[in-house]
Amino acid sequence: MAGLRKAPFGGKVVFLGVNSSRADDLASSALTQVAVGFAGFDGEDHGGLNREACSRLTNVHPEGTTIKNHRQVTVLSAEELAETAETMGIEGELDPCWVGANIVLSGVPSLTILPPGTRLRLPDGATLMVDMENGPCKYPGEIIDRHHPGKGKSYPVAAYGKRGFTAFVEREGVAHLGDTVEIFYPQQALHPLLQAL
């Protein structure tokens, strides 16, 4: 019996991008297609098979410890980006480049809270696996401020629960703008002792 169920909904790729240098800033550059390899998106600075543990994992690993890279790709929702922009008082769209997006999908309800272990399969078979929710930080706000002065500081609060998730590549292939995405989620209940938290 398969351990994953196909969701009754899917998504459409409405943005693809890579950030070639995190040292410059968090912004990504838009693409129409990108090679998806086991190390992540071709040209993405967050890519690689391994990475250093960041501040979000300090209760598990000392910062700087070499670990498996499960945050190769950042996936966001077009609908949640629009909700974030509205909360921030920004008219029009919140450009995915400003928040360092790699993929933006439309049509996926509550994308940010898809459970870890969920797979997103592209038409050629390339597959991403959800790692965990990507908590908002101040750095996208600094970029947003360049385009909407005074609005960026509200980003971490406005984007809470709507920042998408990090993911890693389970199967290689190529992602194209306009691709449809199938979603497969794990058949697993939440642990009863965690439900009460």
Secondary structure, DSSP 8 states (H G I E B T S, - for coil): --SEEEEEEEEEEEEEEE-S-TTT-S--EEESEEEEETTEETT-TT-SSEEE--GGGTTTS-TT-EEE---SEEEEEHHHHHHHHHHHT--S---GGGGT-SEEEES-TTGGG--TT-EEE-TTS-EEEEEEE----SHHHHHHHHHSTTTGGGHHHHTTT-S-EEEEEEE-EEEETT-EEEEEEE-----HHHHT-
